[in-house]
Amino acid sequence: MKDNVLNKDSLLELLKDCSDAFSLASRKGKLLATLAWGPQVAQDFFKKNGTALPRPTYEIDRKSISEALEALGKLHGRLQGEHPVLQWLMKSKDSFSGGLRLILAIESPAFFELSNQLYGASTSRLARGKTSNLDLARSISGRMGVCNLNDIAEAREKISAEELAAALEKRLRKRNPPLHVKIELTDTIVSKVIAGMSRVRIRKDARFSDMEQGALWNHEVESHCLTAQNGALQRNCPFLAAGGPRTTLTQEGIAVFHEIYSHTMSQSRFLTLCDRVEAVHKVEEGADFLELYRWFLERSDTPLDAFYASQRIFRGAPLGGRYPFTKDVVYLAGLLEVYHFLQAATKVQDRMLIECLLTGRLALEDVGTIEWLRMHGILEPPHFVPEWLRNWESLVSFFSFFGVVLHSLDLSSFQTYFDDFRSVHDWKMPK
């Protein structure tokens, strides 16, 4: 398709064909489900006292994946051109293709190369700058690591998976407009909780603090379920319900931002996100599963938690090291990306641009194209809006203040005040 014939009728036809192919790829190549380890893997690992490498198996429907790749390949010639919509669709097509090829490369060195292309690596640079994912993680963990976990009661008091499920269902019943989401308990996932478009699955053996309840509501339901359902409601682009691996960084960034902005991000949770980047780096440097497991043992409440944390990095990867699954580097990078986008958008009072970010599961670089499609009546405003955007004045106030404080003022003298406060400790109480 050439740029000069990208009229509305031909565009709608192209979007329909792309939606059909992208939806087929999403159905045939369920990446995280394919990479999941069965519960027997952990049981066998602990029967051997954690001294032998686990032995996961993967079921790959190569025929279905080949059919999906063929359908995506047929779109390539029609997506050539300089128009932003064509470039967006081409990137989406390549992303879905990359996800399918990643499945075909399971347990091979090529798995890491493809994972790196889709999600980045620990040493990938942020926003084409000098800071890497690993630099950011170490900066945050270094700053937070000097502090004790202050709220000991919050850290120790845990509820069961069943209690969390009941709490989430209660909040869902009260939500207006309602998000139709089913809460399920399962023993087939690595994460404590994972969300799809209309289902949240909770690992049966997981336990949760009070703070985690709010964090998981904001992260899984009010972010992941919300953007997926918004995408599904776009009659001309229903594939926005599942945007492909390239959207993961932005989607996780939205979810983590919601945790922080709503004051539900705990110190331990933030440190966990940093540890995941460090863990990816360790495996890139050659650590095998057992080495990473021992490293996580020092950072986990139980050996099973250490196993699950290690499993995240080795899903689909060779267990001998060097070729990890790198998805876990995106959380902090996505947060930084979304934060700076929201700061820029609120500065110019562009609420519509922020709404476009929530239209479906998309990458931040797509927002301008999504806004163009909305302005031309092809896409509609998001049906569901998270609480942080519903209170527009609060959002603008937040970013206005921190935009000035962090980027416009010289605050170096405040360190002198702090030093003066601390110097009081040097005074002795006379006996």
C-alpha positions as CSV (number, residue, x, y, z in Angstrom):
1,M,0.0,0.0,0.0
2,K,1.4,3.4,-1.0
3,D,1.1,6.4,1.3
4,N,-0.9,8.4,-1.2
5,V,-3.7,5.8,-1.4
6,L,-4.1,5.5,2.4
7,N,-7.7,6.6,2.3
8,K,-10.2,5.7,5.0
9,D,-11.8,2.8,3.3
10,S,-8.5,1.1,2.3
11,L,-7.1,1.8,5.8
12,L,-10.1,0.2,7.4
13,E,-9.7,-2.9,5.2
14,L,-6.0,-3.1,6.1
15,L,-6.7,-2.7,9.8
16,K,-9.2,-5.6,9.6
17,D,-6.7,-7.9,7.8
18,C,-4.0,-6.9,10.3
19,S,-6.4,-7.6,13.2
20,D,-7.2,-11.0,11.8
21,A,-3.5,-11.9,11.4
22,F,-2.4,-10.4,14.7
23,S,-5.2,-12.1,16.6
24,L,-4.2,-15.4,15.0
25,A,-0.6,-14.9,16.1
26,S,-1.8,-14.0,19.6
27,R,-3.9,-17.2,19.9
28,K,-1.4,-19.6,18.4
29,G,1.7,-18.2,20.2
30,K,0.8,-17.7,23.8
31,L,4.4,-16.9,24.8
32,L,4.2,-16.9,28.6
33,A,1.9,-19.9,28.8
34,T,4.3,-21.8,26.5
35,L,7.3,-20.9,28.6
36,A,5.6,-21.8,31.9
37,W,7.1,-24.7,34.0
38,G,4.7,-27.3,35.4
39,P,4.5,-27.7,39.2
40,Q,6.3,-31.1,39.0
41,V,9.5,-29.3,38.0
42,A,9.8,-27.6,41.4
43,Q,8.8,-30.8,43.3
44,D,11.5,-32.8,41.5
45,F,14.0,-30.0,42.2
46,F,13.4,-30.1,45.9
47,K,13.4,-33.9,46.1
48,K,17.0,-33.6,45.0
49,N,17.6,-30.9,47.7
50,G,18.2,-28.3,45.1
51,T,21.5,-29.8,44.0
52,A,20.6,-30.7,40.4
53,L,19.4,-28.6,37.5
54,P,15.6,-28.7,37.0
55,R,14.3,-30.4,33.9
56,P,11.4,-28.4,32.4
57,T,9.6,-29.6,29.3
58,Y,7.9,-27.4,26.7
59,E,5.0,-28.2,24.4
60,I,5.4,-26.3,21.1
61,D,2.7,-26.5,18.3
62,R,5.1,-25.8,15.5
63,K,2.4,-26.3,12.8
64,S,0.2,-23.6,14.3
65,I,3.1,-21.2,14.8
66,S,4.1,-21.7,11.2
67,E,0.6,-20.9,10.0
68,A,0.6,-17.7,12.1
69,L,4.0,-16.7,10.7
70,E,2.7,-17.3,7.2
71,A,-0.3,-15.1,7.8
72,L,1.9,-12.4,9.2
73,G,4.3,-12.7,6.3
74,K,1.5,-12.1,3.7
75,L,1.0,-8.6,5.2
76,H,4.6,-7.4,4.7
77,G,4.2,-6.0,1.2
78,R,1.0,-4.1,2.1
79,L,2.7,-2.4,5.1
80,Q,5.5,-0.7,3.1
81,G,5.5,3.0,3.2
82,E,6.3,6.1,5.2
83,H,2.9,6.8,6.7
84,P,3.0,6.5,10.5
85,V,0.1,4.0,10.5
86,L,1.9,1.7,8.1
87,Q,5.1,1.9,10.2
88,W,3.1,1.2,13.3
89,L,1.5,-1.9,11.7
90,M,4.8,-3.1,10.4
91,K,6.4,-2.8,13.8
92,S,3.4,-4.7,15.3
93,K,3.7,-7.4,12.7
94,D,7.4,-7.8,13.4
95,S,6.7,-8.0,17.1
96,F,4.2,-10.7,16.8
97,S,6.5,-12.6,14.4
98,G,9.4,-12.1,16.9
99,G,7.3,-13.6,19.7
100,L,6.5,-16.7,17.6
101,R,10.1,-17.2,16.6
102,L,11.1,-16.9,20.3
103,I,8.9,-19.9,21.0
104,L,10.6,-21.8,18.2
105,A,14.0,-21.0,19.6
106,I,13.3,-22.3,23.1
107,E,16.4,-23.7,24.9
108,S,18.8,-22.5,22.2
109,P,21.3,-19.6,22.2
110,A,19.1,-17.9,19.6
111,F,16.4,-17.6,22.3
112,F,18.5,-15.0,24.1
113,E,19.2,-13.0,20.9
114,L,15.4,-12.8,20.1
115,S,14.6,-12.0,23.7
116,N,17.1,-9.2,23.6
117,Q,15.5,-7.8,20.4
118,L,12.0,-7.9,22.0
119,Y,12.7,-6.8,25.5
120,G,16.3,-5.6,25.7
121,A,19.1,-6.9,28.0
122,S,20.5,-5.8,31.3
123,T,23.0,-3.6,29.5
124,S,20.5,-2.0,27.1
125,R,20.6,1.8,27.2
126,L,17.6,3.7,28.3
127,A,16.1,6.2,25.8
128,R,19.2,5.9,23.6
129,G,21.2,7.5,26.4
130,K,24.2,6.4,28.5
131,T,22.3,4.8,31.5
132,S,21.6,1.1,31.2
133,N,18.9,-1.0,32.7
134,L,21.5,-2.4,35.1
135,D,22.7,1.1,36.1
136,L,19.1,2.2,36.9
137,A,18.5,-0.9,39.0
138,R,21.7,-0.6,40.9
139,S,21.1,3.1,41.6
140,I,17.6,2.5,43.0
141,S,18.6,-0.6,45.0
142,G,21.7,1.2,46.3
143,R,19.6,4.1,47.6
144,M,17.0,1.9,49.1
145,G,19.4,-0.7,50.4
146,V,20.8,1.6,53.1
147,C,17.3,1.7,54.7
148,N,15.8,-1.0,56.8
149,L,12.4,-2.3,55.8
150,N,10.6,0.2,58.1
151,D,7.2,-1.3,58.4
152,I,8.0,-4.7,59.9
153,A,4.4,-5.6,60.7
154,E,3.4,-5.0,57.1
155,A,6.2,-7.2,55.8
156,R,5.4,-10.1,58.2
157,E,1.6,-10.2,58.1
158,K,0.5,-12.2,55.1
159,I,-2.8,-13.4,53.7
160,S,-3.4,-16.5,51.6
161,A,-4.1,-16.6,47.9
162,E,-7.8,-17.4,48.7
163,E,-8.1,-14.3,50.9
164,L,-6.5,-12.1,48.1
165,A,-8.9,-13.6,45.6
166,A,-11.9,-12.7,47.8
167,A,-10.5,-9.1,48.3
168,L,-10.1,-8.6,44.6
169,E,-13.5,-9.9,43.8
170,K,-15.0,-7.5,46.4
171,R,-13.3,-4.5,44.8
172,L,-14.4,-5.7,41.3
173,R,-18.0,-5.7,42.5
174,K,-17.7,-2.1,43.6
175,R,-16.0,-0.8,40.5
176,N,-17.9,1.6,38.2
177,P,-18.0,1.1,35.3
178,P,-17.5,-2.6,36.0
179,L,-14.5,-4.5,34.6
180,H,-15.5,-8.0,33.9
181,V,-12.6,-10.0,35.3
182,K,-12.6,-13.6,36.6
183,I,-10.3,-14.4,39.6
184,E,-8.8,-17.9,39.5
185,L,-6.4,-19.8,41.8
186,T,-3.8,-21.9,40.0
187,D,-0.5,-23.8,40.5
188,T,0.7,-23.4,36.9
189,I,2.2,-19.9,37.0
190,V,5.6,-18.5,38.1
191,S,4.5,-15.1,39.2
192,K,2.4,-14.7,42.3
193,V,-0.3,-13.1,40.1
194,I,-0.7,-12.7,36.3
195,A,-3.4,-10.9,34.4
196,G,-4.9,-11.4,31.0
197,M,-7.7,-9.4,29.4
198,S,-10.5,-10.8,31.6
199,R,-8.8,-13.2,34.0
200,V,-6.5,-12.8,36.9
201,R,-4.7,-15.9,38.1
202,I,-3.2,-16.2,41.5
203,R,-0.6,-18.9,42.5
204,K,-2.2,-21.1,45.1
205,D,0.9,-21.3,47.4
206,A,1.6,-17.6,47.3
207,R,1.0,-15.3,50.3
208,F,0.6,-11.5,50.3
209,S,1.1,-8.5,52.6
210,D,-1.6,-5.8,53.0
211,M,0.4,-3.5,50.8
212,E,0.6,-6.1,48.1
213,Q,-3.2,-6.3,47.9
214,G,-3.3,-2.7,46.7
215,A,-0.3,-3.0,44.5
216,L,-1.7,-6.0,42.7
217,W,-5.1,-4.4,42.2
218,N,-3.4,-1.4,40.6
219,H,-0.9,-3.4,38.6
220,E,-3.0,-6.3,37.3
221,V,-6.6,-5.2,37.3
222,E,-6.5,-1.4,36.9
223,S,-3.6,-1.5,34.4
224,H,-3.2,-4.8,32.5
225,C,-6.9,-5.9,32.4
226,L,-8.0,-2.3,31.8
227,T,-5.8,-1.6,28.8
228,A,-6.6,-5.1,27.3
229,Q,-10.3,-4.6,27.6
230,N,-10.0,-1.1,26.1
231,G,-8.2,-2.6,23.2
232,A,-10.8,-5.3,22.7
233,L,-13.6,-2.6,22.5
234,Q,-11.9,-0.9,19.5
235,R,-14.1,-2.2,16.7
236,N,-11.5,-1.3,14.0
237,C,-8.4,-2.5,15.9
238,P,-9.4,-5.3,18.3
239,F,-5.9,-6.6,18.1
240,L,-5.1,-3.8,20.6
241,A,-6.3,-6.3,23.3
242,A,-2.9,-7.9,22.8
243,G,-0.2,-5.7,21.3
244,G,2.6,-8.2,21.0
245,P,5.9,-8.3,22.9
246,R,7.0,-4.8,21.8
247,T,4.3,-3.3,24.0
248,T,5.5,-5.1,27.2
249,L,7.9,-2.3,28.4
250,T,5.2,0.4,28.2
251,Q,2.5,-1.8,29.7
252,E,4.6,-2.8,32.6
253,G,5.7,0.9,33.0
254,I,2.0,1.9,33.2
255,A,1.4,-0.7,35.8
256,V,4.4,0.1,38.0
257,F,3.6,3.8,37.7
258,H,0.1,3.1,39.0
259,E,1.7,1.3,42.0
260,I,3.9,4.2,42.9
261,Y,1.5,7.0,42.2
262,S,-1.2,5.3,44.4
263,H,1.3,4.7,47.2
264,T,1.1,0.9,47.1
265,M,4.7,0.3,46.1
266,S,6.6,-1.2,49.0
267,Q,10.4,-1.1,49.5
268,S,10.6,-4.9,49.2
269,R,8.6,-4.8,45.9
270,F,10.9,-2.1,44.5
271,L,14.0,-4.0,45.5
272,T,12.5,-7.1,43.9
273,L,12.2,-5.3,40.5
274,C,15.9,-4.2,40.9
275,D,16.9,-7.8,41.8
276,R,15.3,-9.1,38.6
277,V,17.5,-6.9,36.4
278,E,20.6,-7.9,38.4
279,A,19.5,-11.6,38.0
280,V,19.3,-11.2,34.2
281,H,22.8,-9.7,34.2
282,K,24.2,-12.6,36.3
283,V,22.9,-15.1,33.8
284,E,24.1,-13.1,30.9
285,E,27.5,-13.2,32.6
286,G,27.3,-17.0,32.8
287,A,25.5,-18.0,36.0
288,D,23.5,-21.2,35.7
289,F,20.2,-22.0,37.3
290,L,21.8,-23.4,40.5
291,E,24.0,-20.3,41.0
292,L,21.1,-17.9,40.5
293,Y,18.9,-20.0,42.9
294,R,21.6,-19.7,45.6
295,W,21.8,-16.0,45.0
296,F,18.0,-15.6,45.3
297,L,18.0,-17.8,48.5
298,E,19.7,-14.8,50.3
299,R,16.9,-12.5,49.1
300,S,13.8,-14.7,49.5
301,D,11.5,-15.7,52.4
302,T,11.6,-19.4,51.4
303,P,13.5,-21.7,49.1
304,L,10.4,-22.0,47.0
305,D,10.3,-18.3,46.4
306,A,13.9,-18.4,45.4
307,F,13.1,-21.2,42.9
308,Y,10.3,-19.2,41.4
309,A,12.4,-16.1,41.1
310,S,15.1,-18.0,39.3
311,Q,12.6,-19.8,37.1
312,R,11.4,-16.4,35.8
313,I,14.8,-15.7,34.3
314,F,15.3,-19.3,32.9
315,R,11.9,-19.7,31.3
316,G,12.6,-21.1,27.8
317,A,16.3,-20.6,28.3
318,P,19.2,-23.0,28.4
319,L,19.8,-23.8,32.1
320,G,23.6,-23.6,31.9
321,G,23.6,-19.8,31.7
322,R,24.5,-16.9,29.3
323,Y,21.1,-17.0,27.4
324,P,18.4,-15.7,29.8
325,F,14.8,-14.8,29.1
326,T,15.1,-11.0,29.5
327,K,11.6,-9.8,30.0
328,D,12.3,-8.9,33.6
329,V,14.5,-5.9,32.6
330,V,11.4,-3.9,31.4
331,Y,9.7,-2.9,34.6
332,L,12.1,-0.1,35.7
333,A,12.8,1.0,32.2
334,G,9.1,1.1,31.4
335,L,8.4,3.1,34.6
336,L,11.0,5.7,33.6
337,E,9.6,6.0,30.1
338,V,6.0,6.4,31.2
339,Y,6.9,8.9,34.0
340,H,8.7,11.2,31.5
341,F,5.9,10.9,29.0
342,L,3.3,11.8,31.6
343,Q,5.4,14.7,32.7
344,A,5.7,16.1,29.1
345,A,2.0,15.5,28.4
346,T,0.7,17.2,31.5
347,K,3.1,20.1,30.9
348,V,1.1,21.0,27.7
349,Q,-2.2,19.9,29.2
350,D,-2.7,17.1,26.6
351,R,-5.1,14.8,28.3
352,M,-6.2,13.3,25.0
353,L,-2.6,12.1,24.3
354,I,-2.6,10.4,27.7
355,E,-5.9,8.8,27.1
356,C,-4.5,7.4,23.8
357,L,-1.8,5.6,25.9
358,L,-4.7,3.7,27.5
359,T,-6.5,2.8,24.3
360,G,-5.1,-0.7,24.4
361,R,-1.9,-2.6,24.8
362,L,0.5,-0.5,22.8
363,A,4.0,0.9,23.0
364,L,4.7,4.5,23.9
365,E,6.1,5.3,20.5
366,D,2.6,4.4,19.1
367,V,0.7,7.1,21.0
368,G,1.0,9.8,18.3
369,T,-0.3,7.4,15.7
370,I,-3.1,6.3,18.0
371,E,-4.1,10.0,18.5
372,W,-4.1,10.5,14.7
373,L,-6.4,7.5,14.3
374,R,-8.7,8.8,17.0
375,M,-8.9,12.3,15.5
376,H,-10.0,10.7,12.2
377,G,-12.7,8.7,13.8
378,I,-11.1,5.3,13.4
379,L,-10.4,4.7,17.1
380,E,-12.6,5.7,20.0
381,P,-11.7,7.1,23.5
382,P,-10.8,4.4,26.1
383,H,-13.9,3.1,27.8
384,F,-12.1,2.4,31.0
385,V,-10.0,5.1,32.7
386,P,-7.8,4.4,35.7
387,E,-8.2,6.4,38.9
388,W,-4.9,8.3,38.4
389,L,-6.2,9.8,35.2
390,R,-9.8,10.4,36.3
391,N,-8.4,12.9,38.8
392,W,-6.8,15.1,36.1
393,E,-6.1,18.1,38.4
394,S,-4.2,16.0,40.9
395,L,-2.1,14.5,38.1
396,V,-1.2,17.9,36.6
397,S,-0.4,19.2,40.1
398,F,1.9,16.2,40.8
399,F,3.9,16.6,37.6
400,S,4.0,20.4,37.7
401,F,5.6,20.3,41.2
402,F,8.1,17.6,40.5
403,G,8.9,18.9,37.0
404,V,10.0,22.2,38.6
405,V,11.7,20.6,41.6
406,L,13.6,18.0,39.7
407,H,14.5,19.9,36.5
408,S,14.4,23.7,37.1
409,L,15.8,24.4,40.6
410,D,19.3,24.2,42.1
411,L,18.6,22.4,45.4
412,S,22.2,21.5,46.3
413,S,22.0,23.8,49.4
414,F,19.4,21.5,50.9
415,Q,22.2,18.9,51.6
416,T,23.7,21.5,53.9
417,Y,20.5,21.7,55.9
418,F,20.4,18.0,56.1
419,D,24.0,17.8,57.3
420,D,23.1,20.4,60.0
421,F,20.2,18.4,61.2
422,R,22.4,15.3,61.4
423,S,25.1,17.2,63.3
424,V,22.8,17.4,66.3
425,H,23.5,13.8,66.9
426,D,27.1,14.7,67.8
427,W,26.0,16.6,70.9
428,K,26.3,14.6,74.1
429,M,23.8,14.7,77.0
430,P,25.7,15.8,80.1
431,K,25.5,13.3,82.9
